């Protein structure tokens, strides 16, 4: 079965600093999703990547997909306290599959 | 506003009791899902449904049951057979067209605890 490994598991940064979170798959990626979760709440959809080399941005968050490495990265520029939370990546279990497999998440803390 | 509503937010279960978690969506999505989230373990799929009156087991279906009688609703019952039900339960839905991958949208979750 597919596994998604996220690194780092947790991250503490000073406000204004840049940071990167990685998500590596054990198998071929078919659609890669990034979500954000605040403790005790649901997941908020951030971005979806489908094609190798694809890059998407939303406000100060940029996600990239490296199909060859079976890896995606999420980069936050000039972090703010509002960026704090748990970031999860998810990917389809196979081509044509409804099921998503999720990584265990990266907990981000931003110190003012 | 369209979205997914889960209720209740907090739920307590006694020994030997079945409890039902509600999930309603008004997004007109065909597919719906139930996940369980435990600390440090990420999300694990319990059941999913691609269409009304049809559902499939996920990775950890034992001790759970679901129904999909209406497109908008996908309730999850945690039965007494589930020996470790304490967790955060998340319901999600998606358009259901796998040809063009579509994101799953999540509710705010239900936290279930044992009394």
Interface residues (C-beta under 8 A of the other chain):
Chain A: X30 X31 X33 X35 X40 X41 X42 X43 X44 X45 X48 X50 X88 X90 X92 X96 X97 X98 X99 X100 X102 X103 X104 X105
Chain B: X4 X6 X31 X33 X40 X41 X42 X43 X45 X48 X50 X58 X88 X90 X92 X94 X96 X98 X101 X103 X104 X105 X106 X107 X108 X109 X111
